[in-house]
Amino acid sequence: MLELPFSQALEMIKTGEIRDGKTVLLLNYLQTSHLMD
């Protein structure tokens, strides 16, 4: 498990460093629901 800034995690999805479906789904949900603003 890694702890890192939300913006960095989103960037890691774009670069393919994060590929796990559940993780991608959760991070995208948090971004679209504005829970991490």
C-alpha positions in Angstrom: 0.0 0.0 0.0 1.3 3.5 -0.9 0.2 6.8 0.5 0.5 9.6 -2.0 -1.2 12.8 -3.1 -4.5 12.4 -4.9 -3.2 14.3 -7.9 -0.2 12.0 -8.2 -2.5 8.9 -8.1 -4.6 10.3 -10.9 -1.5 10.9 -12.9 -0.3 7.4 -12.3 -3.6 6.1 -13.8 -2.9 8.2 -16.9 0.7 6.8 -17.2 -0.4 3.2 -16.6 1.4 2.8 -13.3 -2.0 2.1 -11.6 -3.9 -0.5 -13.5 -6.0 -2.3 -10.9 -9.6 -1.9 -11.8 -11.0 -1.4 -8.3 -8.4 1.3 -7.6 -9.0 3.1 -10.9 -12.7 3.0 -10.3 -12.5 4.4 -6.8 -10.1 7.2 -7.8 -12.3 8.1 -10.7 -15.4 8.1 -8.5 -13.7 10.4 -6.0 -12.6 12.8 -8.7 -16.0 13.0 -10.4 -17.9 13.3 -7.1 -15.6 16.1 -6.0 -15.0 14.4 -2.6 -11.3 15.2 -2.8 -11.6 18.9 -3.5 
